Amino acid sequence: MRTAVFVSGNGSNLQALIDFKKIQDPSFELVLVISNNADAYGLERAKKAGLATLAIPYKKRVNQAEFEKAAVAALKEAKVELIALAGFLKLLSDEFVAAWEGRMINIHPSLLPAYPGLHIHRRVLEDGASETGCTVIYVDNGVDTGAIIDQVSVPVLKDDTEDVLSARVLNQEHLLFPKVLNAVASGQVQLVGGKVVHSTKG
């Protein structure tokens, strides 16, 4: 499926998707990378991989409606069928989400429904949690409340700092996200009636 990736920063999960194609013949085809940040390194990763890119700076001059209008036009032109949010840090409107229901996924660095939102690793450490992880969900109108497709648990160690824990979780994100995106693109995973259905086909 023709896939667009939305990024806001470094784009390491985008890189994981790009690298996945080097070792497998995935069901997803990366055709466009969109960012709300013109300086996002994720755009450079995309350009190095030969992917089309679009920066729509999300500042005072560009509000949510303007961002989405430009994004929708680009998605339509590129004939995108699936969207992967990979470190995209802006909320999307209810209308945009509804239009892509069952066709837009997001990676989040916690074991949802625990720790939605931001500053996850700091909160995990402050709470003294013994484990955390990462989760891939279908995007809905809430903040990290979508139907859970898959997740991986990661231990929290006694001497962990935010950076150390973040790196451990990120390593698992890079393994999980391409696998899940491929499953969604191949039809092995679908959203039916708000619930995740795993097919035995393939």
C-alpha positions as CSV (number, residue, x, y, z in Angstrom):
1,M,0.0,0.0,0.0
2,R,1.2,3.5,-0.8
3,T,2.2,4.9,2.5
4,A,3.0,8.4,3.8
5,V,5.0,9.0,7.0
6,F,4.4,12.0,9.2
7,V,7.4,13.2,11.3
8,S,8.3,16.1,13.5
9,G,11.9,15.5,14.5
10,N,14.8,13.1,14.2
11,G,12.8,10.5,12.2
12,S,14.5,7.3,13.5
13,N,11.3,5.3,13.2
14,L,11.1,6.5,9.6
15,Q,14.6,5.2,9.1
16,A,13.6,1.9,10.6
17,L,10.8,1.7,7.9
18,I,13.3,2.6,5.2
19,D,15.8,0.0,6.4
20,F,13.1,-2.7,6.7
21,K,12.7,-2.6,2.9
22,K,16.4,-3.6,2.6
23,I,15.8,-6.9,4.3
24,Q,12.2,-7.7,3.3
25,D,9.8,-7.0,0.4
26,P,7.2,-5.2,2.5
27,S,3.5,-4.7,1.6
28,F,3.9,-1.0,2.3
29,E,5.6,1.4,-0.2
30,L,6.9,4.6,1.2
31,V,5.9,7.4,-1.2
32,L,5.8,10.6,0.9
33,V,7.2,12.1,4.1
34,I,5.4,15.1,5.6
35,S,6.6,17.2,8.5
36,N,5.3,20.1,10.5
37,N,8.9,21.1,11.1
38,A,11.0,22.3,8.1
39,D,14.2,21.6,10.1
40,A,13.2,18.0,11.0
41,Y,16.1,15.6,10.4
42,G,13.5,13.1,9.3
43,L,13.1,15.1,6.1
44,E,16.8,14.6,5.4
45,R,16.5,10.9,6.0
46,A,13.7,10.8,3.5
47,K,15.6,12.7,0.9
48,K,18.6,10.5,1.2
49,A,16.3,7.5,0.6
50,G,14.9,9.2,-2.5
51,L,11.5,9.8,-1.0
52,A,9.3,12.8,-1.8
53,T,9.0,15.2,1.1
54,L,6.8,18.1,2.1
55,A,7.5,20.5,5.0
56,I,4.4,22.5,6.3
57,P,5.8,24.6,9.2
58,Y,3.3,24.5,12.0
59,K,3.9,27.9,13.6
60,K,1.8,31.0,14.0
61,R,1.6,31.5,10.3
62,V,0.2,28.0,9.7
63,N,-2.7,26.7,11.8
64,Q,-4.1,23.2,12.0
65,A,-6.6,23.8,9.2
66,E,-4.0,25.1,6.9
67,F,-1.6,22.3,7.7
68,E,-4.2,19.7,7.0
69,K,-5.4,21.3,3.8
70,A,-1.9,21.2,2.4
71,A,-1.3,17.6,3.7
72,V,-4.6,16.4,2.2
73,A,-3.7,17.8,-1.2
74,A,-0.3,16.1,-1.1
75,L,-1.7,12.8,0.1
76,K,-4.2,12.9,-2.7
77,E,-1.6,13.7,-5.3
78,A,0.6,10.9,-4.1
79,K,-2.3,8.5,-4.1
80,V,-1.6,7.6,-0.4
81,E,-3.6,4.7,1.1
82,L,-2.0,4.5,4.5
83,I,-0.5,6.9,7.0
84,A,2.2,6.1,9.6
85,L,2.8,8.7,12.3
86,A,6.4,8.3,13.4
87,G,7.2,10.8,16.1
88,F,4.6,13.3,14.8
89,L,4.0,15.7,17.7
90,K,0.9,17.6,16.5
91,L,-2.7,16.6,17.1
92,L,-4.9,16.1,14.0
93,S,-8.5,17.2,13.7
94,D,-11.4,14.9,14.2
95,E,-12.3,15.3,10.6
96,F,-8.8,14.3,9.4
97,V,-8.8,11.3,11.7
98,A,-12.2,10.2,10.6
99,A,-11.2,10.4,7.0
100,W,-8.3,8.0,7.7
101,E,-10.0,5.7,10.2
102,G,-8.4,2.2,10.0
103,R,-5.7,3.6,7.7
104,M,-3.5,5.6,10.1
105,I,-1.3,4.1,12.8
106,N,1.0,5.7,15.4
107,I,3.9,4.4,17.5
108,H,4.0,5.5,21.2
109,P,6.8,4.9,23.7
110,S,4.8,3.4,26.5
111,L,2.7,0.4,27.3
112,L,-0.6,2.0,26.5
113,P,-3.1,2.8,28.0
114,A,-0.4,3.7,30.6
115,Y,1.4,7.0,30.1
116,P,-0.3,8.6,27.1
117,G,0.9,12.0,26.1
118,L,4.4,13.5,26.5
119,H,7.4,13.1,28.9
120,I,6.7,9.4,29.2
121,H,10.1,8.2,30.4
122,R,10.4,10.9,33.1
123,R,6.9,9.9,34.4
124,V,7.8,6.2,34.3
125,L,10.9,6.8,36.4
126,E,9.2,9.1,38.8
127,D,6.5,6.4,39.4
128,G,9.1,3.7,40.0
129,A,7.6,1.5,37.4
130,S,9.3,-1.9,36.8
131,E,8.5,-2.0,33.1
132,T,7.5,0.1,30.2
133,G,7.6,-0.4,26.5
134,C,6.1,0.7,23.2
135,T,2.8,0.4,21.5
136,V,1.4,0.7,18.0
137,I,-2.2,1.9,17.7
138,Y,-4.8,2.9,15.2
139,V,-5.2,6.6,15.5
140,D,-8.5,7.9,16.9
141,N,-9.8,11.2,18.1
142,G,-8.2,10.9,21.6
143,V,-4.7,11.3,22.8
144,D,-3.0,7.9,22.4
145,T,-6.4,6.2,23.0
146,G,-6.7,4.2,19.7
147,A,-7.2,0.5,19.4
148,I,-3.9,-1.3,20.3
149,I,-2.4,-3.4,17.5
150,D,0.7,-4.6,19.2
151,Q,3.2,-3.7,21.9
152,V,6.5,-4.8,23.4
153,S,7.5,-4.7,27.1
154,V,10.9,-3.2,28.2
155,P,12.3,-3.6,31.7
156,V,13.0,-0.5,33.8
157,L,16.4,-0.9,35.5
158,K,17.5,0.5,38.8
159,D,20.1,2.9,37.4
160,D,18.1,4.1,34.4
161,T,18.1,7.7,33.4
162,E,15.6,9.2,30.9
163,D,18.1,9.0,28.1
164,V,19.1,5.4,28.9
165,L,15.5,4.2,29.2
166,S,14.5,6.1,26.1
167,A,17.2,4.4,24.0
168,R,16.2,1.0,25.2
169,V,12.5,1.6,24.3
170,L,13.5,3.2,21.0
171,N,15.4,0.1,20.0
172,Q,12.2,-1.9,20.4
173,E,10.2,0.7,18.5
174,H,12.5,0.3,15.5
175,L,11.7,-3.5,15.5
176,L,8.0,-3.2,16.2
177,F,6.9,-0.4,13.9
178,P,7.9,-1.8,10.6
179,K,6.5,-5.2,11.5
180,V,3.1,-3.7,12.4
181,L,3.0,-1.4,9.4
182,N,3.7,-4.3,7.1
183,A,0.9,-6.4,8.8
184,V,-1.6,-3.5,8.3
185,A,-0.5,-2.9,4.7
186,S,-0.9,-6.6,3.9
187,G,-4.3,-6.8,5.4
188,Q,-3.2,-9.2,8.1
189,V,-4.4,-6.6,10.7
190,Q,-7.6,-4.6,10.2
191,L,-9.8,-2.3,12.3
192,V,-13.3,-3.6,12.3
193,G,-16.0,-2.0,14.4
194,G,-13.3,-0.2,16.4
195,K,-11.6,-3.4,17.3
196,V,-8.3,-4.9,16.0
197,V,-8.8,-8.1,14.0
198,H,-5.8,-10.3,13.1
199,S,-6.2,-12.4,10.0
200,T,-4.7,-15.8,9.6
201,K,-4.2,-15.3,5.9
202,G,-0.6,-15.2,4.7
